[in-house]
Amino acid sequence: MVVVGAMIGSGIFIVPAEMARHIGSAGWLLVAWGVAGALTIAGALCYGELSAMMPQAGGMYVYLREAYSPLWGFLYGWTLFSVIETGTIAAVAVAFARFSGVLWPLISEDKYLIAPVRLSSHYALSLSTAQLLAIGVIALLTFGNTLGLRYGRLIQNVFTVAKTGALGGLILLGILFGRNAPALHANFGAAWHAQGIDSLGGGLTAATMSGLLVALCLSQTGSLFSADSWHNIAFAAGEVKRPERNVTLAMVIGATVVIVLYLLANIAYLVTLPLEAIQHAPADRVGAATLRAIFPGVGTSIMAAAIMVSTFGTINALTMTGARVYYAMARQRLFFPFAGKLNAARVPASSLTLQGLWAAFLVLPRTYDAATQAWGNLYSNLLEYVISAALIFYVLTVAGIFRLRTKRPDAPRPYRTIGYPVVPALYILGASAILATLFAYRPATTWPGLLIVLLGIPIYLLIGWVGRVRGARTSQPQAVDFQDAR
C-alpha cells in the first residue's frame, strides 16, 4: 500500500501530454512508458538486495553511507529534505488544491488572502485559497502521522485502495466505452510515424532516428517522475515486519502493479483520444479529457474527484516515509538532534513536524514570468532541477551493489539481485544515458540540480566541525532501529 500509494499521484493523468509532444507517435509513447517501467522494476530488484542487507530506517541514505561514505549518505539526505521529498509534498498538495477548485471555484491560486509580495523581479510570496488548502492538507496528514503508525497506515490503506480503484475505473471506461474508430485509426494506423512534435533543441525532432532517441530520453523526465517514490518503503524499514524480506517484496510487487496500470492507462487514452487531442489537452489534463470524451459535461468533475483522492494518499505516503530518513540521519549526528527522538507513539514526530513545516513553506513562494505576466510556483522549478540529481543518486545506489559485493563479500544477503550482474549494469547504463541527455539538452534545469546537491558539502563540513567542537566524536552514533530506539 505504501509503495503503490507513493507512486500513483497526479502525474499519470497529466505527463502523457508533454511526452506525446516530444515523441509524436502512439507506438513510441508506449515504448517510452515501457522503458520507464523496465528501469523502475530493475531498480526495485537491485534495491532489494541492499534493503535485505540493511533492514533499518533510512533507505538510500543508509545504502549510500555504507557503500561509499557518510558524506554521500548526507548529500542524499540533504537533497531529499531540501527539495525531493518536501518539494514533492508541496507540489502534490497544490495539485490536490487545484483539482479541488474544479469542484469548489472559491479554491483558486488567483483568489488571494495575501496578494503576492515581491521579493525581487522574479520572486514573491503569496497566500491564495489554494495555497491555504494545500498547507492545511500537509498539516492534517503530518499531525495524523504523529499519532502513531496505525493511523498513517489506516489512511494509506483506505486511500490507496480508492486511488487504485479510480485509476482502474478510468482504464476500464476508456478501453471498454471510450474506444472509438477515429482514435484507433489516428493513433494506430501510423503508430510509429511522428506527428505534431515539438523541437527538442537545436532543430532536432523525433522525426529522425537520433532525434527519436533523444526524445525517448527526455520524455523519461515525466514518466520516471510519475513512477518515482517506489523505494520510499525502505525509509521506514525499521517499522516493517521481517524487513529483510518484505521491503523487497513491497518494492518489486508494488512497482510492477503500478507500471502495468500506467501502461493500461496510456492505452485507454490512446483508444479514446487522437494523439493530437492528447498533445493539446487543456492544461495537459489528459485524464480529464478522456473522461470528458466518455461523459460530456461531468467527466471533468469525476476526474477532479479521482485526482483529489489520489493526491491525498500520495501526500500521506510521502509524509510517512520521508521523515524516517531525517530520523536516521539525526541518530548518526548528521541532522538536528531533536529529529532523532521518538514520541510516545514511537514515531519520529519531530522529524515529521520539521518536514511538514518546510513543505508548507515551499507552497508559499511564487515565481513571475515577465514575458507572459504569469505567476508560477518555486517548488515546480526546484523539482525540475532535482530530477537529474535524483537519477545520480539512483545510479550510485545501484552501483553500490557491486561495491558492497567487493567491500563486504561475507555480509548476510537474504536476497541477491535477480539477474546480477546484468540487471544492475543495464540499469546503470540506461539511467546514465538519460542523465547525459538531460545535461546536454536541458542544461537550465539539470546543472542547478547538481548545484543543490553540492551545496550539501559545506553544510556537511560545518556539521562535522560543530560536532568536533562539542566533543560529539567521543561516543558512537546511535542506532537507527525503531525497535530499540526511544
N, C-alpha and C positions, 0 to 999 in steps of 0.2 A: 504493500500500500504506500509506503514512503517513497519507494523508487518511482512507481507509476505516478503518484501524486506530485512529486517534484518535477517530473519530466513534462507532463501534459499541462500546459498553461494556455496562453493565448496565441503562441507562435504558429501552431499548425493551422489556425484559422486565418492567418494574415500573410506569413512569409512566402507561400507559393506564388503570390503575385509578383514580387520582385525577382524570385528565382525564374519565373516564366519569362520575364522581360530580359533577363540575362541570357537564357538558354534558347528560348524561342520555339520549342517543339515539345509535343506531349511525350514522345518516347524518351528524349534526353532528360526531361523533367523527372520522370520516374527513375531513370538511371541515377540522377543526382541524389534522390532520396535513398536509393539502394546503396550508393556509396556511403552516405551518412550512416545508414543502418549497419553496414558492414564494419565501419570504423567504430561505431558505438558498441556493438556486440563484441568485437575483437578487444576493445578497451576493457570491457567488463570481464572477459575471460582472463585478461592479463592482470587486472587489479585483484581478481580473486585470489591469486597466489600470494600477493602482498597482504591482503586482508586476513588470509588464513594464517600467515606467519606472525602478523602483528595485530591481534584482535582487540586493540584498545581504542579509546576515544581519540579522534584526531584525523583519521583517514590519511589523505595525501600529505598533510603536514608531517605525520609520523613517518610515512614511507620515504619522503624526500630527506628528512633528517637522518634516518638510519642508512639510506643508500649513499648519501653524499656527505652532508654536514649539517649542523644546526642552522647555519646561515640559509641554506636552500629551503629548509623547512619554514624558517621565519619569513622568507620572501614570499612564499606561497600564502602563509597565514596573513601577512600584511596586505597582500593584494586581495585576498578573499574578504577581509574585513573592510578595507577602504573602498572597494569597488564591486568585486564579483558578487558576493552574497548580498551585501546591503544594497548595492545598486540594483540588483535583480529584484529584491524585495520591493524597493521603491517603484521600479518600473511596472511590476505586476500589480502592485496596489493601485497605481494610477490607471492601469488598464481596467481593473475592476471598477474604478470610479467612472471612467469614460463610458463603459458599457452600461453602467447604472443610469447614466444620463440619457440613454436611449429610452428607458422606461420612465424616468423622472427628469424632465427637462431642467428642473431647478439645479441639478448637479451638472456643472459645466466648468471647464477651465477658463472660460471667459466671464463667469459670474464671480466677481471678486469680493471678498470680505476685506482684504487689504490689496489694493492695486499694486502693480509692480513698482518696486522701489529700486531705482537704477543704482547699481554699484559701479558700473562702467558703461561704455557704449555698447557692450555686447552681453552684459550680465546684469541680473536683477534678482530680487527676492519678491515673492508674492504669496498670497493665500487665497485661493479660489474655493468654491464649494466642492469641486472635485478633489483638490489637494487636501481639504479638510477631511473628506470622507476617506481618502487614501491613508492619511495619518491615523484616523480612527480605527481602520481595519488593522493596521500594523500594531497599534496599541492593544486592541482587543485580543489578537492572536498571541502577542508577546505575553500579555497577562495570563491568558489561558494556559500557555505552556509553562509558566512559573508555578502553576498549581500542582504539577506532577505529570509524569509521563502518561498516566492513564487518560487524562483529559486531552492532551495533544493527540494521543493515539485514537481516541474516540472521534475527534474532529476529522483526523486524517482518514480513517476508515469510511466514515459517512460520506465525506466529500469526494474521496477517490472513487467510490462506487458510483456516486452521482455523476461525476465528470466523465468517467469511462462509459457509463450508460449514455450520456448525452452525445459523446463522440461516436459511439456505436450506432446511436439512433440517426445521426447525420449521415453516416456511411450507408446504412440500410435505406434511408429515404432517398439518398442520391442515386444509389445503384438500382433500386427496385422501382422507384417512382419518378425520379428526375431524369433517368436515361431517355435520350431523345435522338432522332436520326441526324438533325443538323449538327449537334455537338459531336456525335460519333464520327460523322463524315469529316468535319473540320479538323478534328484532333487526330484521328487515326487513319484518315485517308492518306495523309502525308505525315506520318508520325515522326519522321526524322528530318523533316525539312524546316529550317529556321524561318520564322516569320515574326514581324513586329518586334525586332530585337533592339536593345539599347547598345550604344557604343561602350566598350569595356575600357577605353582609353587608347590614345594614340591611333585612332582609326580602326582598331581591332574589334571584330564582332564574332559572334558564334557561327557566322556563315562559312568560316574557314576551319580546317581541322585544328590548327594551332589556337585559333580563337575559341573554338569549342572546348578545348582542354582548359584554357584559362577561365572560361565561363563556368565550367563544372567546378573548378576550384573556388572561384569567387562566390558561387551560389551556396557553398558549404557554410558560409557565414550564417545564413538564415536557417538552414536545415540542422546544422550542429548546435546552434543556439536553441532551437526548438527541442532538440533531443538531449540537451545538457542536463546536468544535475543527477545523472544516473548513479553516480558514485557517492552521493551525499549520505546514503545509509551508513557508509564506513565512518563518517564523522561521529556517529552515535553508536559505534560498535560495542562500546563498554556497557550499553544497556540492551543489547540483543542477546537472546538465549542462544547458546552454542555459536558464538560469533565466528569461530574459525570455519564453520560450515555454512551458517545461514546468511551471513553477509554476502558471500559469493553467490549463493543461490538467488538471493534477492536481486542482486545486480544483474545477473545473467537473465533470469526469468523476466524480471521487470522490464529491462531494456528490450528484450525480444518482443514482449507483448506490445510495448509502445511503438516500436518500429513497424510491426505488422499493421497496427491501427493507422499509423501515419501513411503508409503506402496505400492502404484501402481508402483513406480519406482523400488522397490525391486522385485515385481512380474515380471516386464519387464526384469530385469536382470536374474531372475531365469528361465524364459521360453526361454531365448536366449542363456545363457551360462551354462554349467555344473558347479556345485558348485566348483569343483577343479579349473576351469578357473577363477572363482570369487576370490577364496582364493589366487591365484597366478597371478593375473592381474599385468602387468608391472607397477611398481611404485604405485600399489594399485589403478590404474585408471580404475575402473570398468565401469564407464560410457563410457569412450573411447573404452574399449574392447567390449562393447555391440554394439556401433555404427560401430566399425571396422568389427564386425561379420556380420552386415547388409550391410554395404557399404565398402567392402575391398578397401584399398588404400586411401580413402578420409574421412573415418569415424573419424579418429583421429583429422583431421583439423576441421571438423564440431563440434566435441565435444569441442575442444580448444576454438573456437569462442563463443560457447554457455556458457562456463565457464567464459570467459572474460566478457561477458555481465552480468552474474550472480554475479560475484565478484565485478564488478564496482558498481552495485546497492546496494550490501551489505555494501561496504565501505561508500557510501553516507548515508545510513540509520544509521549506527553506528556513523558516524561523526555528523550528525544532532542531534541525541538524546543524546549521551553521554555528550556533552558539557553542556547540561541543568542541569545535576547533579552538576557539579562544580560551575555553576552559583548559584544554590540553596544553596550550602554549603558556598559560599562566602557571600551571603546575610545574612547567620547566623553566620558570622565571624569564619568559620571553614576552610577557604581556602584563597588563595591570594586575597586581597581586590579588585584588579583591575579586577578579574574574575567575580565580581558581578555587572558589568555595562553592559548596552545595548548600541549598536551603533545607528547611525541614522536610520538604517533599522530595529531597535527594535529586534535585535538578539544579543546573548552574544558572540560578536566577539572575545573578549579577551580569553574567555574560549575555543572557537573553535581553536584559534591560538595556545594556550598552549597545548591543546590536540594534535593538528597536529604536533607540534614540537617534543613532546615526542614520539608519534607514529613513526615519521620519524626516530628519533634516535634509536628506538628499531629495525629498519630494519638493522642497521649497525653492531652490534656485532655479531661475529661468534663463534661457539664452534668447538673444534677439538678433534676427537677421534683417539688417537694414535694407537689403535688396528687395525682399518680399514683405518687409514690415510684419513679420510673423514671429510669435513667441514660441520657443521650444523648451525642452527640459534638459538641465545639465546632465542628469543621470543617463539620458539617451546617448550623449556624446561619450561619457565615461564607459558605458557598456560597449560601444563600438571600439573604443581604444583598447579594451582589455580582452577582446575575443582572441586576438593574436597572442597576448600574454598567457591566457589560459591554455592555448594549444601548446605553448612552450612547456608549461608545467606538465601537461599530459604526456608529451614526448619524453620528458626527463623521467617521469614516474615509470613509464613502461620500460625505458632503458635501464631503470633501476633494477629490474628483474635480472638482467644479465650481470649487472654489477654485484648484486647480492648473491647470485649463484657462485660468483668467484670469491667475494669477500666473506660470506658466511655459508660455505657449502654444506655444513653439518646442521644448520638450523632446522628445526622441525617445519615441515611443509605439508600440512594435512591435505592441501590441494596444490597440484602443479599445473601450470598453464597448459591447456589442451593445444596441441599443435606447436609447442615450443621446439625450436626457436623461430619457426616460420611465421606464426601468428604475430608475436610481438615485433618481429622485424618488418613485416608488411605494414603493421600499424605505424611504426616509426617512419617508414618511407612515405606512406600515404599522407600522414599528418604533416610531415616535413615539406612535402610538395605543396600542400595547401598553404602552409606558412610562407614559403618562399614566394608564392604567387601573390599573397596578400601584401607582403612587404614591397613587392615590385609594383603592383597595380593599385594598391590602396595605402600609400605611404602616410596620408594625412590622418588615418585612423589606426595605424599599426605602430609606427615609431613612438607616438605618445604613450601607447600602451606599454611598450618596453620601458619608457621613462618612468612610468608609475611603479613598475617593478623595481627599477634601480634606485628609486627614492627610498626604498626599504633598507638599503645598505647602510647609509649614515644613521638611520634610526636603530638598526641592529647594533652598530658600533657604540652608539650612545647608551643603549640599554646595558651592554657589556661593561662599559666604563662605570656607569652608575652602580651596577652590581658589584664591581671590584671595590669601589669606594665604600660601599656599605658592608663589605665583607660577606656578600652573598655567596661567594665561591667556597666558603668554609664548610658548607654542608652540601649533600647531594640534592639535586632537584627532586621534587616529589613525584610520586606515581600518578598516572592518569587513569587508573582503573576505577570506574564508578562503583564497583562492588566494595572497594576498600576505603575510598576517599570519604571524608566527612566535611 
